[in-house]
């Protein structure tokens, strides 16, 4: 951990939070991850040893605490009041990133298993059918993959291999497109209309599927930014149109005066 040796709240906070991966670990804890392997799964690319080190640092600074789980020899990582206060910080950084740093997904950011891991954590379970529902995701593109969500009102599981149950719905799309839909860079209905996203299965389940999804926590911010940019574009086009009309009117008046 870097020490800036400055008597300043920003410097002190940066010493705790500005190391690589630390804020993303906090993001995972805020999203409901509480066991080591859950946090690790949400952070592909971090090593186990580095995650151990970062969790220990956050514990030392009383951002989180370790508690014994109900399961034998299992530890839960729980945010303290200081840690829960970081939700506002994460939201502000997310808002800034949405406006100034978030565009089309890069190829190295497209991880089908990570995307489905995020989706499986944000399901309105109370809206699911009473019986078990299996949704198969047939994802094409550079990192094509077939994955399954097995869902009921008690639990949602991500399966990397066929779960042994028939699929009730089959969702087909390119990985990058599903990422964009999940993040609200592209509307679900627009993707369906274009044919780039297809959902096959019983009609009532096909219609219900988008309502089961909470979408990305950043989706409202992304959607608002899209609308803001669209409004600015419309205003710009209107100004250009008015200017062009004025020029045409001026030119016409000059030709008549001659």
C-alpha positions in Angstrom: 0.0 0.0 0.0 1.4 3.4 -1.0 1.6 6.1 1.6 1.4 9.6 0.3 2.5 11.2 3.6 0.0 14.1 3.2 -2.3 15.3 5.9 -5.4 15.2 3.6 -8.6 13.2 3.6 -8.2 12.4 -0.1 -4.7 11.1 0.4 -5.8 9.0 3.3 -8.7 7.5 1.4 -6.5 6.9 -1.6 -4.0 4.9 0.5 -6.9 2.5 1.4 -8.8 2.4 -1.9 -6.6 3.4 -4.8 -4.6 0.2 -5.1 -5.4 -1.9 -8.2 -8.5 -4.2 -7.8 -9.5 -2.6 -4.4 -12.5 -0.7 -5.6 -13.6 -3.6 -7.8 -13.5 -5.8 -4.7 -15.7 -3.3 -2.9 -18.0 -3.4 -5.9 -18.3 -7.2 -5.6 -19.0 -6.9 -1.8 -21.7 -4.3 -2.5 -23.2 -6.5 -5.1 -23.7 -9.3 -2.5 -20.6 -11.3 -2.8 -19.6 -12.4 0.7 -17.5 -15.6 0.3 -13.9 -15.7 -1.1 -14.8 -17.8 -4.2 -17.8 -15.6 -5.0 -15.6 -12.5 -5.0 -12.9 -14.2 -7.0 -15.3 -15.4 -9.6 -16.5 -11.8 -10.2 -12.9 -10.7 -10.7 -11.3 -12.8 -13.4 -7.6 -11.8 -13.7 -6.9 -11.3 -10.0 -4.7 -13.9 -8.3 -5.9 -15.7 -5.2 -2.9 -14.4 -3.3 -3.6 -10.8 -4.3 -7.2 -11.1 -3.4 -6.2 -12.4 0.1 -3.8 -9.4 0.5 -6.4 -6.8 -0.6 -9.1 -8.3 1.7 -6.7 -8.2 4.6 -5.9 -4.6 3.9 -9.6 -3.7 3.8 -10.0 -5.6 7.1 -7.1 -3.8 8.7 -8.7 -0.4 7.8 -12.1 -1.6 9.1 -13.8 -1.4 5.8 -14.9 -5.0 6.1 -14.8 -7.7 8.8 -14.6 -11.5 8.7 -17.3 -13.6 10.2 -17.8 -17.3 10.6 -20.4 -18.6 8.2 -23.1 -21.1 9.0 -21.1 -23.6 7.0 -18.2 -25.3 8.7 -14.8 -23.6 8.2 -16.3 -21.0 5.9 -15.6 -17.3 6.3 -17.9 -14.5 5.2 -16.6 -11.0 4.3 -19.0 -8.4 5.5 -18.8 -4.6 4.9 -18.7 -2.4 8.0 -20.5 0.9 8.2 -17.4 2.4 6.6 -17.6 -0.1 3.8 -21.3 0.4 3.1 -20.6 4.1 2.9 -18.5 3.4 -0.1 -21.7 2.7 -2.2 -22.0 6.4 -2.8 -18.4 6.6 -3.9 -18.8 3.7 -6.3 -22.0 5.2 -7.7 -20.3 8.5 -8.3 -17.3 6.8 -10.0 -19.7 4.7 -12.1 -21.6 7.9 -13.1 -18.3 9.6 -14.1 -17.2 6.5 -16.0 -20.6 6.3 -17.8 -20.3 9.8 -19.0 -16.6 10.1 -19.9 -15.0 6.6 -20.2 -17.7 4.1 -21.3 -18.2 3.2 -24.9 -18.4 0.1 -27.0 -16.9 -3.1 -25.3 -13.4 -3.9 -26.2 -12.6 -7.5 -27.3 -10.6 -8.2 -24.2 -13.5 -7.2 -22.0 -15.9 -9.9 -23.5 -16.1 -12.8 -21.1 -19.3 -14.8 -21.5 -19.0 -16.6 -18.2 -18.4 -13.4 -16.3 -21.4 -11.8 -18.0 -23.7 -14.7 -17.0 -22.3 -14.6 -13.5 -23.4 -11.0 -13.2 -26.8 -11.7 -14.8 -27.4 -14.6 -12.4 -26.9 -12.4 -9.4 -29.5 -9.9 -10.6 -32.7 -11.9 -11.2 -36.1 -11.0 -9.8 -36.7 -14.4 -8.3 -40.1 -13.5 -7.0 -41.2 -13.0 -10.6 -40.0 -16.4 -11.8 -42.5 -19.2 -12.6 -43.2 -21.6 -9.7 -41.5 -24.5 -11.4 -37.8 -24.6 -12.2 -36.9 -22.7 -15.4 -33.7 -23.4 -17.5 -32.5 -20.6 -19.8 -29.8 -21.6 -22.2 -27.5 -18.9 -23.6 -26.0 -19.7 -27.0 -23.3 -17.0 -27.3 -21.4 -16.5 -30.6 -18.5 -14.4 -31.6 -14.8 -14.3 -30.7 -15.4 -16.1 -27.4 -18.4 -18.2 -28.2 -19.8 -20.2 -25.4 -22.9 -22.1 -24.3 -24.0 -21.5 -20.7 -27.1 -22.1 -18.6 -29.1 -20.5 -15.9 -31.1 -22.8 -13.7 -33.6 -20.7 -11.9 -36.4 -21.0 -9.3 -37.7 -18.8 -6.6 -35.3 -20.0 -4.0 -32.0 -20.0 -6.0 -30.4 -19.1 -9.4 -27.4 -21.2 -10.5 -25.0 -20.6 -13.3 -24.0 -23.8 -15.1 -20.9 -23.9 -17.3 -21.9 -27.4 -18.5 -25.3 -28.9 -19.5 -27.3 -29.0 -16.2 -29.1 -32.2 -17.0 -32.5 -30.5 -17.4 -34.1 -29.6 -20.7 -33.9 -25.9 -21.7 -37.1 -23.9 -21.4 -35.7 -20.9 -23.2 -32.8 -20.5 -25.6 -31.2 -17.0 -25.9 -29.0 -16.6 -28.9 -26.8 -13.5 -29.5 -23.2 -12.4 -30.1 -21.3 -11.9 -26.9 -20.7 -8.2 -27.5 -24.3 -7.6 -28.3 -25.5 -9.2 -25.0 -23.0 -7.2 -23.1 -24.4 -4.0 -24.7 -28.0 -5.0 -23.9 -27.1 -5.9 -20.3 -25.4 -2.5 -19.8 -28.3 -0.6 -21.5 -26.1 0.6 -24.4 -28.7 -1.1 -26.6 -32.4 -1.6 -25.7 -33.6 -5.2 -25.4 -36.6 -4.6 -27.6 -34.4 -3.0 -30.3 -32.1 -6.0 -30.3 -35.1 -8.3 -30.6 -36.6 -6.3 -33.5 -33.2 -6.3 -35.3 -33.0 -10.1 -35.0 -29.5 -9.8 -33.4 -31.0 -11.2 -30.2 -33.4 -14.1 -30.4 -35.3 -15.9 -27.7 -36.9 -19.3 -28.4 -39.4 -21.1 -26.2 -43.0 -21.0 -25.0 -44.5 -17.6 -25.8 -45.4 -16.8 -22.2 -41.8 -17.4 -21.0 -40.3 -15.4 -24.0 -42.5 -12.4 -23.0 -41.7 -12.8 -19.3 -37.9 -13.1 -19.7 -36.9 -9.4 -19.8 -39.0 -8.8 -16.7 -37.0 -11.3 -14.7 -33.7 -9.4 -15.3 -32.7 -6.5 -13.1 -30.0 -5.5 -15.7 -26.7 -3.9 -14.8 -26.6 -1.7 -11.7 -25.2 1.0 -14.0 -28.0 0.6 -16.6 -30.0 3.6 -15.4 -26.9 5.8 -15.7 -26.0 4.4 -19.1 -29.6 4.9 -20.3 -29.7 8.5 -19.1 -26.4 9.3 -20.8 -27.7 7.8 -24.0 -30.8 10.0 -23.8 -28.7 13.1 -23.0 -26.4 12.5 -26.0 -29.4 11.9 -28.2 -31.0 15.2 -27.0 -27.8 17.1 -27.7 -27.6 15.6 -31.2 -31.2 16.6 -31.9 -30.6 20.2 -30.7 -27.5 20.3 -32.9 -29.4 19.1 -35.9 -32.2 21.6 -35.3 -29.7 24.5 -35.1 -28.1 23.4 -38.3 -31.6 23.1 -39.9 -32.6 26.6 -38.8 -29.3 28.0 -40.0 -29.7 26.4 -43.4 -33.3 27.6 -43.6 -32.2 31.1 -42.7 -29.4 31.0 -45.4 -31.9 29.8 -48.0 -34.4 32.5 -47.0 -31.7 35.2 -47.2 -30.5 33.9 -50.6 -34.1 33.8 -51.9 -34.7 37.4 -50.7 -31.6 38.6 -52.5 -32.5 37.0 -55.7 -36.0 38.6 -55.6 -34.5 42.0 -54.9 -32.5 41.7 -58.1 
